[in-house]
Amino acid sequence: MKINVLILVLLVVPCVSWADDNSDFGAKPLQEYDNQQNKLILLQQFYDTARSKALDFKMQVDKLTEENRKLTEENEKLKTQLKEKEGGGN
């Protein structure tokens, strides 16, 4: 019985000390995975923000384009009226 305990101690102690030396053996892949997940989350947030800003910008461009179209039409009407007025006054 004492020999079995001695053999067990002789086998377990080196294994435990080896496990302590390599304690990050299982943690490194998990840490890498967490780092990759965090990077993916940050990229997704960046993409969402960029997409949102791009959509806002497109809406502003569309609004300004429509406003420009209306002002151009109004300008053409005023030019026509001015030409008629000048032509009628001469």
DSSP file (Angstrom, degrees, kcal/mol; ACC not computed):
  #  RESIDUE AA STRUCTURE BP1 BP2  ACC     N-H-->O    O-->H-N    N-H-->O    O-->H-N    TCO  KAPPA ALPHA  PHI   PSI    X-CA   Y-CA   Z-CA
    1    1 A M     >        0   0    0      0, 0.0     4,-2.1     0, 0.0     5,-0.2   0.000 360.0 360.0 360.0 -44.8    0.0    0.0    0.0
    2    2 A K  H  >  +     0   0    0      1,-0.2     4,-2.4     2,-0.2     5,-0.1   0.869 360.0  52.7 -63.7 -35.4    2.8    2.4    0.9
    3    3 A I  H  > S+     0   0    0      2,-0.2     4,-2.8     1,-0.2    -1,-0.2   0.895 107.2  51.7 -67.6 -39.4    4.5    1.6   -2.4
    4    4 A N  H  > S+     0   0    0      2,-0.2     4,-2.6     1,-0.2    -2,-0.2   0.911 111.4  47.1 -63.0 -41.7    1.4    2.4   -4.3
    5    5 A V  H  X S+     0   0    0     -4,-2.1     4,-2.8     2,-0.2    -2,-0.2   0.915 112.4  50.1 -65.6 -42.4    1.1    5.7   -2.6
    6    6 A L  H  X S+     0   0    0     -4,-2.4     4,-2.6     2,-0.2    -2,-0.2   0.918 112.3  46.9 -62.6 -44.0    4.7    6.5   -3.2
    7    7 A I  H  X S+     0   0    0     -4,-2.8     4,-1.9     2,-0.2    -2,-0.2   0.913 112.3  50.7 -63.6 -42.5    4.4    5.6   -6.9
    8    8 A L  H  X S+     0   0    0     -4,-2.6     4,-2.9    -5,-0.2     5,-0.3   0.926 111.8  47.0 -61.2 -45.0    1.3    7.7   -7.2
    9    9 A V  H  X S+     0   0    0     -4,-2.8     4,-2.3     1,-0.2    -2,-0.2   0.911 111.0  51.9 -63.5 -42.5    3.0   10.7   -5.6
   10   10 A L  H  < S+     0   0    0     -4,-2.6    -1,-0.2     1,-0.2    -2,-0.2   0.811 116.7  40.3 -65.5 -29.3    6.0   10.2   -7.8
   11   11 A L  H  X S+     0   0    0     -4,-1.9     4,-1.1    -5,-0.2    -2,-0.2   0.859 117.8  45.1 -85.0 -38.2    3.8   10.2  -10.9
   12   12 A V  H  X S+     0   0    0     -4,-2.9     4,-2.8    -5,-0.2     5,-0.2   0.907 105.3  58.4 -76.7 -42.5    1.4   12.9   -9.9
   13   13 A V  H  X S+     0   0    0     -4,-2.3     4,-2.5    -5,-0.3     5,-0.2   0.925 107.9  45.2 -59.3 -48.4    3.8   15.6   -8.6
   14   14 A P  H  > S+     0   0    0      0, 0.0     4,-2.5     0, 0.0    -1,-0.2   0.905 113.6  51.3 -62.6 -36.9    5.8   15.9  -11.8
   15   15 A C  H  X S+     0   0    0     -4,-1.1     4,-2.4     2,-0.2    -2,-0.2   0.916 110.8  47.8 -64.2 -42.2    2.5   16.0  -13.8
   16   16 A V  H  X S+     0   0    0     -4,-2.8     4,-2.2     2,-0.2    -1,-0.2   0.912 112.7  48.1 -66.1 -41.7    1.1   18.8  -11.6
   17   17 A S  H  X S+     0   0    0     -4,-2.5     4,-2.1    -5,-0.2    -1,-0.2   0.891 111.7  50.3 -67.9 -36.4    4.3   20.8  -11.8
   18   18 A W  H  X S+     0   0    0     -4,-2.5     4,-1.8    -5,-0.2    -2,-0.2   0.900 109.9  51.0 -64.5 -39.7    4.4   20.3  -15.6
   19   19 A A  H  < S+     0   0    0     -4,-2.4     6,-0.2     1,-0.2    -2,-0.2   0.879 109.2  50.8 -65.4 -37.2    0.7   21.5  -15.8
   20   20 A D  H >< S+     0   0    0     -4,-2.2     3,-1.3     1,-0.2    -1,-0.2   0.903 109.2  50.8 -66.1 -40.0    1.6   24.6  -13.7
   21   21 A D  H 3< S+     0   0    0     -4,-2.1     3,-0.3     1,-0.3    -1,-0.2   0.852 119.6  36.7 -64.4 -33.4    4.5   25.4  -16.1
   22   22 A N  T >< S+     0   0    0     -4,-1.8     3,-2.1     1,-0.2     4,-0.3  -0.145  76.7 130.8-110.0  36.2    2.2   25.1  -19.1
   23   23 A S  T <  S+     0   0    0     -3,-1.3     3,-0.5     1,-0.3     4,-0.4   0.774  71.5  54.6 -65.2 -24.4   -0.9   26.6  -17.4
   24   24 A D  T 3> S+     0   0    0     -3,-0.3     4,-2.6     1,-0.2    -1,-0.3   0.415  79.2  99.4 -87.9   4.7   -1.5   28.9  -20.3
   25   25 A F  T <4 S+     0   0    0     -3,-2.1    -1,-0.2     1,-0.2    -2,-0.1   0.909  95.3  28.5 -56.3 -45.0   -1.5   26.0  -22.7
   26   26 A G  T  > S+     0   0    0     -3,-0.5     4,-1.0    -4,-0.3    -1,-0.2   0.710 118.8  58.9 -87.4 -21.5   -5.3   25.9  -22.8
   27   27 A A  H  > S+     0   0    0     -4,-0.4     4,-3.1     2,-0.2     5,-0.2   0.825  93.7  64.3 -79.9 -31.6   -5.7   29.6  -22.1
   28   28 A K  H  X S+     0   0    0     -4,-2.6     4,-3.1     2,-0.2     5,-0.2   0.945 103.6  44.9 -61.7 -49.6   -3.8   30.9  -25.1
   29   29 A P  H  > S+     0   0    0      0, 0.0     4,-2.5     0, 0.0    -1,-0.2   0.911 116.0  48.4 -61.2 -37.7   -6.1   29.5  -27.8
   30   30 A L  H  X S+     0   0    0     -4,-1.0     4,-2.6     2,-0.2    -2,-0.2   0.908 112.3  48.4 -66.7 -39.8   -9.1   30.8  -25.8
   31   31 A Q  H  X S+     0   0    0     -4,-3.1     4,-2.7     2,-0.2    -1,-0.2   0.914 111.8  49.7 -65.5 -42.3   -7.5   34.2  -25.4
   32   32 A E  H  X S+     0   0    0     -4,-3.1     4,-2.7    -5,-0.2    -2,-0.2   0.913 110.9  50.3 -60.7 -42.4   -6.7   34.3  -29.1
   33   33 A Y  H  X S+     0   0    0     -4,-2.5     4,-2.7    -5,-0.2    -2,-0.2   0.926 111.2  48.0 -61.9 -45.0  -10.3   33.3  -29.8
   34   34 A D  H  X S+     0   0    0     -4,-2.6     4,-2.7     2,-0.2    -2,-0.2   0.909 111.5  50.7 -61.9 -41.9  -11.6   36.1  -27.5
   35   35 A N  H  X S+     0   0    0     -4,-2.7     4,-2.3     2,-0.2    -2,-0.2   0.918 111.8  47.4 -61.9 -43.1   -9.2   38.6  -29.2
   36   36 A Q  H  X S+     0   0    0     -4,-2.7     4,-2.5     2,-0.2    -2,-0.2   0.906 111.6  50.6 -64.9 -40.8  -10.5   37.6  -32.6
   37   37 A Q  H  X S+     0   0    0     -4,-2.7     4,-2.5     2,-0.2    -2,-0.2   0.918 110.5  49.6 -62.4 -43.1  -14.1   37.8  -31.4
   38   38 A N  H  X S+     0   0    0     -4,-2.7     4,-2.5     2,-0.2    -2,-0.2   0.896 110.5  50.3 -62.9 -40.2  -13.4   41.3  -30.0
   39   39 A K  H  X S+     0   0    0     -4,-2.3     4,-2.7     2,-0.2    -1,-0.2   0.917 110.8  49.4 -63.9 -41.9  -11.8   42.4  -33.3
   40   40 A L  H  X S+     0   0    0     -4,-2.5     4,-2.5     2,-0.2    -2,-0.2   0.901 110.5  50.1 -64.1 -39.9  -14.8   41.1  -35.2
   41   41 A I  H  X S+     0   0    0     -4,-2.5     4,-2.4     2,-0.2    -2,-0.2   0.927 112.0  47.8 -63.5 -44.6  -17.2   42.9  -32.9
   42   42 A L  H  X S+     0   0    0     -4,-2.5     4,-2.6     1,-0.2    -2,-0.2   0.904 112.0  49.5 -63.6 -41.3  -15.2   46.2  -33.4
   43   43 A L  H  X S+     0   0    0     -4,-2.7     4,-2.8     2,-0.2    -1,-0.2   0.902 110.7  50.2 -63.9 -39.7  -15.2   45.7  -37.2
   44   44 A Q  H  X S+     0   0    0     -4,-2.5     4,-2.8     2,-0.2    -2,-0.2   0.913 111.5  48.0 -64.8 -41.8  -18.9   45.1  -37.2
   45   45 A Q  H  X S+     0   0    0     -4,-2.4     4,-2.5     2,-0.2    -2,-0.2   0.913 112.5  49.1 -63.9 -42.2  -19.5   48.2  -35.1
   46   46 A F  H  X S+     0   0    0     -4,-2.6     4,-2.9     2,-0.2     5,-0.2   0.926 112.4  48.3 -61.5 -45.0  -17.2   50.2  -37.5
   47   47 A Y  H  X S+     0   0    0     -4,-2.8     4,-2.9     2,-0.2     5,-0.2   0.925 111.8  49.0 -61.7 -45.7  -19.1   48.8  -40.5
   48   48 A D  H  X S+     0   0    0     -4,-2.8     4,-2.4     2,-0.2    -1,-0.2   0.915 113.7  46.5 -61.6 -43.0  -22.5   49.6  -39.0
   49   49 A T  H  X S+     0   0    0     -4,-2.5     4,-2.7     2,-0.2     5,-0.2   0.931 114.1  47.2 -64.3 -46.2  -21.4   53.2  -38.2
   50   50 A A  H  X S+     0   0    0     -4,-2.9     4,-2.5     1,-0.2    -2,-0.2   0.908 113.2  48.9 -63.1 -41.3  -19.9   53.7  -41.6
   51   51 A R  H  X S+     0   0    0     -4,-2.9     4,-2.5    -5,-0.2    -1,-0.2   0.918 111.4  49.6 -64.4 -43.1  -23.0   52.3  -43.3
   52   52 A S  H  X S+     0   0    0     -4,-2.4     4,-2.4    -5,-0.2    -2,-0.2   0.926 112.7  46.7 -62.0 -45.3  -25.2   54.5  -41.2
   53   53 A K  H  X S+     0   0    0     -4,-2.7     4,-2.6     1,-0.2    -1,-0.2   0.886 111.3  52.2 -65.1 -37.7  -23.2   57.6  -42.0
   54   54 A A  H  X S+     0   0    0     -4,-2.5     4,-2.6     2,-0.2    -2,-0.2   0.907 110.2  48.2 -65.0 -40.6  -23.1   56.7  -45.7
   55   55 A L  H  X S+     0   0    0     -4,-2.5     4,-2.3     2,-0.2    -2,-0.2   0.908 111.8  49.6 -65.8 -41.2  -26.9   56.3  -45.7
   56   56 A D  H  X S+     0   0    0     -4,-2.4     4,-2.2     2,-0.2    -2,-0.2   0.923 111.8  49.0 -60.9 -43.7  -27.3   59.7  -44.0
   57   57 A F  H  X S+     0   0    0     -4,-2.6     4,-2.7     1,-0.2    -2,-0.2   0.913 110.0  51.1 -62.6 -43.3  -24.9   61.3  -46.5
   58   58 A K  H  X S+     0   0    0     -4,-2.6     4,-2.8     1,-0.2    -1,-0.2   0.898 109.1  51.2 -61.9 -40.2  -26.9   59.7  -49.4
   59   59 A M  H  X S+     0   0    0     -4,-2.3     4,-2.5     2,-0.2    -1,-0.2   0.912 110.9  48.4 -63.6 -41.3  -30.1   61.1  -47.9
   60   60 A Q  H  X S+     0   0    0     -4,-2.2     4,-2.8     2,-0.2    -2,-0.2   0.910 111.9  49.1 -64.5 -41.9  -28.5   64.6  -47.7
   61   61 A V  H  X S+     0   0    0     -4,-2.7     4,-2.7     2,-0.2    -2,-0.2   0.927 111.9  48.9 -63.0 -44.4  -27.3   64.3  -51.3
   62   62 A D  H  X S+     0   0    0     -4,-2.8     4,-2.3     2,-0.2    -2,-0.2   0.911 112.5  48.5 -61.2 -42.2  -30.7   63.3  -52.5
   63   63 A K  H  X S+     0   0    0     -4,-2.5     4,-2.4     1,-0.2    -2,-0.2   0.932 114.0  45.4 -63.5 -46.3  -32.3   66.1  -50.6
   64   64 A L  H  X S+     0   0    0     -4,-2.8     4,-2.7     2,-0.2    -2,-0.2   0.863 111.0  53.8 -67.2 -35.3  -29.9   68.7  -52.0
   65   65 A T  H  X S+     0   0    0     -4,-2.7     4,-2.4    -5,-0.2    -1,-0.2   0.923 110.6  46.3 -63.2 -43.9  -30.2   67.3  -55.5
   66   66 A E  H  X S+     0   0    0     -4,-2.3     4,-2.3     2,-0.2    -2,-0.2   0.912 113.2  49.2 -65.1 -42.4  -34.0   67.7  -55.3
   67   67 A E  H  X S+     0   0    0     -4,-2.4     4,-2.5     1,-0.2    -2,-0.2   0.907 111.3  50.2 -62.9 -41.3  -33.6   71.2  -53.9
   68   68 A N  H  X S+     0   0    0     -4,-2.7     4,-2.5     2,-0.2    -2,-0.2   0.904 109.0  51.9 -62.8 -41.8  -31.2   72.0  -56.7
   69   69 A R  H  X S+     0   0    0     -4,-2.4     4,-2.4     2,-0.2    -2,-0.2   0.930 111.1  47.1 -60.8 -45.4  -33.6   70.7  -59.3
   70   70 A K  H  X S+     0   0    0     -4,-2.3     4,-2.5     1,-0.2    -2,-0.2   0.920 113.2  48.3 -62.7 -43.9  -36.4   72.9  -57.9
   71   71 A L  H  X S+     0   0    0     -4,-2.5     4,-2.6     2,-0.2    -1,-0.2   0.869 110.1  52.2 -65.7 -36.0  -34.2   75.9  -57.8
   72   72 A T  H  X S+     0   0    0     -4,-2.5     4,-2.5     2,-0.2    -1,-0.2   0.922 110.4  48.1 -64.7 -43.7  -33.0   75.3  -61.4
   73   73 A E  H  X S+     0   0    0     -4,-2.4     4,-2.2     2,-0.2    -2,-0.2   0.930 113.2  47.7 -60.8 -45.2  -36.6   75.1  -62.6
   74   74 A E  H  X S+     0   0    0     -4,-2.5     4,-2.5     1,-0.2    -2,-0.2   0.903 110.9  51.9 -62.8 -41.4  -37.5   78.3  -60.7
   75   75 A N  H  X S+     0   0    0     -4,-2.6     4,-2.6     1,-0.2    -1,-0.2   0.914 108.9  50.0 -61.5 -43.6  -34.4   80.0  -62.2
   76   76 A E  H  X S+     0   0    0     -4,-2.5     4,-2.4     2,-0.2    -1,-0.2   0.899 110.4  50.4 -63.0 -40.2  -35.4   79.0  -65.7
   77   77 A K  H  X S+     0   0    0     -4,-2.2     4,-2.6     2,-0.2    -2,-0.2   0.922 111.6  47.9 -62.5 -44.0  -38.9   80.3  -65.1
   78   78 A L  H  X S+     0   0    0     -4,-2.5     4,-2.6     2,-0.2    -2,-0.2   0.891 110.7  50.9 -65.8 -39.1  -37.5   83.6  -63.9
   79   79 A K  H  X S+     0   0    0     -4,-2.6     4,-2.7     2,-0.2    -1,-0.2   0.922 111.2  48.9 -61.5 -43.2  -35.1   83.9  -66.9
   80   80 A T  H  X S+     0   0    0     -4,-2.4     4,-2.4     1,-0.2    -2,-0.2   0.929 112.1  48.0 -62.5 -44.7  -38.1   83.2  -69.2
   81   81 A Q  H  X S+     0   0    0     -4,-2.6     4,-2.6     1,-0.2    -2,-0.2   0.897 111.8  50.5 -62.0 -40.7  -40.1   85.9  -67.4
   82   82 A L  H  X S+     0   0    0     -4,-2.6     4,-3.1     2,-0.2     5,-0.3   0.914 110.2  48.9 -65.0 -43.1  -37.2   88.4  -67.6
   83   83 A K  H  X S+     0   0    0     -4,-2.7     4,-2.8     2,-0.2    -1,-0.2   0.904 112.7  48.2 -62.9 -40.6  -36.8   87.8  -71.3
   84   84 A E  H  X S+     0   0    0     -4,-2.4     4,-2.4     2,-0.2    -2,-0.2   0.907 113.4  47.8 -64.9 -40.7  -40.5   88.3  -71.9
   85   85 A K  H  X S+     0   0    0     -4,-2.6     4,-1.8     2,-0.2    -2,-0.2   0.931 115.4  43.9 -66.4 -45.5  -40.4   91.4  -69.8
   86   86 A E  H  X S+     0   0    0     -4,-3.1     4,-1.1     1,-0.2    -2,-0.2   0.895 116.0  48.1 -66.2 -39.7  -37.4   92.8  -71.6
   87   87 A G  H  < S+     0   0    0     -4,-2.8    -2,-0.2    -5,-0.3    -1,-0.2   0.864 113.7  46.9 -68.9 -35.4  -38.7   91.8  -74.9
   88   88 A G  H  < S+     0   0    0     -4,-2.4    -1,-0.2    -5,-0.2    -2,-0.2   0.775 109.9  53.8 -76.2 -27.3  -42.1   93.3  -74.2
   89   89 A G  H  <        0   0    0     -4,-1.8    -1,-0.2     1,-0.2    -2,-0.2   0.714 360.0 360.0 -80.4 -22.9  -40.6   96.6  -72.9
   90   90 A N     <        0   0    0     -4,-1.1    -1,-0.2    -5,-0.1    -2,-0.1   0.471 360.0 360.0 -81.3 360.0  -38.5   97.2  -76.0
